[in-house]
Amino acid sequence: MKKIMLVLAIMILMVGCSKEDATPDTNGNGSTETNEPSDTSDDVEAVEGFSYVSNGVNIPMNVDASPVIEALGEPVDQFEAASCAFQGLDKIFYYNGFELGTYPAGDKDMVSYVNFLDDSITTEKGIYIGSTAAEVIAAYGDEYTENSGSYVYHMGETKLTFIMEEDTVTSITYAAVVEGLNN
């Protein structure tokens, strides 16, 4: 299992290092996904965009990861490697059902993404690995960008990606849209 997670982590870091240019669609999709701070993450500043909530801990993108990681508690495992896009280390923290990735920004680590690892967790709107494309569209609407079998929703400086295979969700990732990263 650790080898699979390590390979996954390396693949994610390599994708962040690719040179492909993408232009985010920030046309506002009318999503009602919010990122209201929870009692356990009061130190996390509110930002517009998608965020994941785990056991009452709000995890918005593009914020200081320290209070989030502290509120989440001890990770099951973690990994770090030199960042391809920034000075410092990219870090991945593994929790039950998801991984949280960070990127360096000065003396802070910022939340870069949350990637679902299995079907034990859901988005705020009840979508999980194994949901159908119709369920994703019913929950998040039809204002998405389709890209190589994935449905990408944009809100503020974030995106929510559902990778589909044969009309079924096989991967879910909340991600920050950051200059210097391949988004």
Buried (B, 14 or more C-beta within 10 A) or exposed (E): EEEEBEEBBEEBBEEBEEEEEEEBBBEEBEBEBBBEBBEBBEEBEEBEBBBBBBEEBBBBBBBBBBBBBEBBEEBEBBBBEEBBBBEBBBBBBBBEBBBBBBBBBEEEBBBBBBBBBEEEBBBBBEBBBEBBBEBBBBBBEEBBBEEEEBBBBBBBBBBBBBBBEEEBBBBBBBBBBBEEBBB
